[in-house]
Structures are given as structure tokens and as C-alpha cells.
Amino acid sequence: ASQLAPKSEADLREITSAVRIPFLLKGVMTAAGAEKAARAGCAGVIVSTHGGRVIQSAPGTCEVIPEIRAAVGDSIKIIADGALRTGTDIFKALALGADAVMIGRPFVVAAHGGGAEGVTLYAESLGAQLKNVMLMTGAANLADPYAARDIIAALPAAMKKYGIDNLQDIIGGAHNG
């Protein structure tokens, strides 16, 4: 059987019980898939279109996050991935229910083109963009309500875990870890 073939709930449970670290399942794009992952013991799902390379007409990551969050509640973590490139994309994914956002390819491009400085500049740009969209929407921090939705509660806990008091620590470069 192909390693890329869909896994049954029993297959996933076998994997999650065999590892000693939290297991995240990547490529989940439906509420049913997230529910299966939760029942199988996955710590979370990575909602991903694989950069749109698998099925170009598939819905975007942010389109499916609300349905997935509604289906699994807070029982597992939801990480958004796939075609997220800007601070606005980060904000949208978090506002729609993601616990975190992954950005891969743009950091590879930044590293290839500019080394460590390129990565730093890209990260600083994302921070500035995120700060701007927060200012424009009236969100003082990512724990504040945004319109009719609540920004997920996991981000403030993660910020506390890593000693980040507010986003200015990241944007202003005060956070060194």
C-alpha cells in the first residue's frame, strides 16, 4: 500500500500510540478528517493544501478552518499551513480558529536569497504586517476579540511560555529566544 494513501483511524491510532511526542497529522482539509485525527489520538492537525500543488481547485486553508474548529472544538490543536505569506494571512488564520500558523517556502526563499539577514528581514516584515492589521482592526493583542470571533486563547499561553509579554517584544526585536 502507498504511504500516501489515506490512513484509517486504526492506522493513525497505531502511529500515535507508538510515538512518545505529540503527533500532528498534516494535510487535513475537512472536519471529518480532523475528527478522525482527534479520535485516533493526534495532538493536532495541520490544515494544509501542500502549497496548492496537490489539487489546485481545492478550497484554501482559511476557508476550511472554521468548519474544522467547530467540529473538534479545543480537543486538538489546529495549525494553518499552505499559501500563507503575509501578516494579514496570519491574522486571518488565527481569527478563524487556528492555534498557530506555519510558513515554509517564503523563509526558504529568504534564506536562499539573503541568508540569515534575509530570514530576519522577512520575519520582521511579517511582524510589521501583523501589527498593522491588528491596529486597523482594533485588536490590541491576539487575545482580544476580533469582530464576532474570538482570537484563539492558545497564542497568549504560547507567548507566556516563551517569555513574550506582547507583540512589541517580537516586532521591536526585544525577544531574543
C-alpha positions as CSV (number, residue, x, y, z in Angstrom):
1,A,0.0,0.0,0.0
2,S,1.2,3.5,-0.8
3,Q,2.4,5.6,2.1
4,L,0.4,8.4,0.7
5,A,-2.8,6.5,0.8
6,P,-5.4,7.7,3.3
7,K,-4.9,6.2,6.8
8,S,-7.7,4.5,8.7
9,E,-8.5,5.6,12.2
10,A,-6.8,2.4,13.4
11,D,-3.7,3.1,11.4
12,L,-3.5,6.6,12.9
13,R,-4.1,5.2,16.4
14,E,-1.2,2.8,15.9
15,I,1.1,5.6,14.9
16,T,0.0,8.0,17.8
17,S,0.4,5.2,20.4
18,A,3.9,4.3,19.0
19,V,5.4,7.8,19.4
20,R,6.4,9.5,22.6
21,I,5.8,13.0,21.4
22,P,2.6,14.7,20.3
23,F,1.7,13.6,16.8
24,L,0.4,16.2,14.3
25,L,-1.4,15.0,11.1
26,K,-0.7,17.2,8.1
27,G,-2.9,17.6,5.1
28,V,-6.3,17.6,6.8
29,M,-8.8,19.8,4.9
30,T,-12.1,18.5,6.3
31,A,-14.0,18.5,9.5
32,A,-14.4,14.7,9.2
33,G,-10.6,14.3,8.8
34,A,-9.9,16.4,11.9
35,E,-12.5,14.4,13.9
36,K,-10.8,11.2,12.8
37,A,-7.4,12.5,13.8
38,A,-8.8,13.6,17.2
39,R,-10.4,10.1,17.8
40,A,-7.1,8.5,16.9
41,G,-5.1,10.4,19.5
42,C,-3.4,13.0,17.3
43,A,-2.4,16.1,19.3
44,G,-3.4,18.3,16.4
45,V,-3.9,18.7,12.6
46,I,-2.0,20.8,10.1
47,V,-4.6,22.2,7.8
48,S,-2.7,22.3,4.5
49,T,-3.1,22.4,0.8
50,H,0.5,21.4,0.4
51,G,1.0,24.8,-1.3
52,G,-1.8,24.1,-3.8
53,R,0.4,21.5,-5.6
54,V,-1.9,18.6,-5.0
55,I,-5.3,19.8,-6.2
56,Q,-5.2,23.3,-7.5
57,S,-9.0,23.8,-7.2
58,A,-9.2,22.7,-3.5
59,P,-10.5,25.3,-1.1
60,G,-8.0,27.5,0.6
61,T,-6.7,26.8,4.1
62,C,-8.6,29.7,5.7
63,E,-11.8,28.6,4.0
64,V,-11.9,25.3,6.0
65,I,-10.5,26.3,9.3
66,P,-13.9,27.5,10.8
67,E,-15.6,24.2,10.0
68,I,-12.7,22.2,11.4
69,R,-12.6,24.3,14.6
70,A,-16.4,23.8,15.0
71,A,-16.0,20.1,14.6
72,V,-13.2,19.5,17.0
73,G,-13.6,22.4,19.4
74,D,-10.5,22.7,21.6
75,S,-9.8,19.0,21.7
76,I,-6.8,19.2,19.4
77,K,-4.5,22.0,18.0
78,I,-5.2,23.4,14.6
79,I,-2.1,24.7,12.7
80,A,-2.7,26.5,9.4
81,D,-0.3,25.9,6.5
82,G,-0.4,26.5,2.8
83,A,-0.3,29.7,0.8
84,L,0.0,31.9,4.0
85,R,2.5,34.6,3.2
86,T,1.7,37.8,5.0
87,G,0.9,39.2,8.4
88,T,-2.7,39.6,7.3
89,D,-2.8,35.9,6.4
90,I,-1.5,35.1,9.9
91,F,-4.2,37.2,11.5
92,K,-7.0,35.8,9.4
93,A,-5.9,32.2,10.1
94,L,-5.8,32.9,13.9
95,A,-9.1,34.8,13.8
96,L,-10.8,31.9,12.0
97,G,-9.7,29.4,14.7
98,A,-6.1,28.3,14.0
99,D,-3.9,27.9,17.1
100,A,-0.8,28.6,15.1
101,V,0.4,29.3,11.5
102,M,3.3,27.6,9.6
103,I,5.1,29.5,6.9
104,G,7.7,27.5,5.0
105,R,8.5,28.3,1.4
106,P,8.9,32.1,1.8
107,F,11.5,31.5,4.5
108,V,13.4,29.2,2.2
109,V,13.4,31.8,-0.5
110,A,14.5,34.5,2.0
111,A,17.3,32.2,3.3
112,H,18.4,31.4,-0.3
113,G,18.4,35.0,-1.4
114,G,19.7,36.7,1.7
115,G,20.9,34.1,4.2
116,A,20.3,34.9,7.9
117,E,19.7,38.5,7.1
118,G,17.0,37.6,4.5
119,V,15.2,35.4,7.1
120,T,15.4,38.2,9.7
121,L,14.1,40.8,7.2
122,Y,11.2,38.5,6.2
123,A,10.3,37.7,9.8
124,E,10.4,41.4,10.7
125,S,8.2,42.2,7.7
126,L,5.6,39.6,8.9
127,G,5.7,41.2,12.3
128,A,5.1,44.7,11.0
129,Q,2.3,43.5,8.7
130,L,0.7,41.7,11.6
131,K,1.0,44.7,13.8
132,N,-0.6,46.9,11.1
133,V,-3.6,44.6,10.6
134,M,-4.1,44.4,14.3
135,L,-4.1,48.3,14.5
136,M,-6.5,48.5,11.6
137,T,-8.9,46.0,13.1
138,G,-8.7,47.4,16.7
139,A,-7.1,44.2,18.1
140,A,-4.8,45.3,20.9
141,N,-3.3,41.9,21.1
142,L,-4.1,38.5,19.6
143,A,-6.1,37.5,22.7
144,D,-8.6,40.4,22.1
145,P,-11.9,39.7,20.4
146,Y,-11.9,40.4,16.7
147,A,-15.3,41.3,15.3
148,A,-17.7,38.4,16.0
149,R,-14.9,35.9,16.6
150,D,-12.5,35.4,19.5
151,I,-8.9,35.1,18.7
152,I,-7.9,31.8,20.0
153,A,-6.6,31.5,23.6
154,A,-3.6,29.4,22.8
155,L,-1.4,32.2,21.5
156,P,-1.2,34.1,24.8
157,A,-0.2,30.9,26.6
158,A,2.5,30.3,24.0
159,M,3.7,33.9,24.3
160,K,3.9,33.4,28.1
161,K,5.7,30.1,27.7
162,Y,8.4,31.8,25.6
163,G,8.6,34.9,27.8
164,I,6.9,37.2,25.3
165,D,4.9,39.9,27.1
166,N,3.4,41.4,23.9
167,L,3.9,41.5,20.2
168,Q,6.1,44.6,20.6
169,D,8.7,42.3,22.1
170,I,8.9,40.4,18.8
171,I,8.4,43.3,16.4
172,G,10.8,45.6,18.3
173,G,13.4,42.8,18.4
174,A,13.5,42.7,22.2
175,H,12.7,39.0,22.3
176,N,15.9,37.1,21.7
177,G,14.8,33.5,22.0
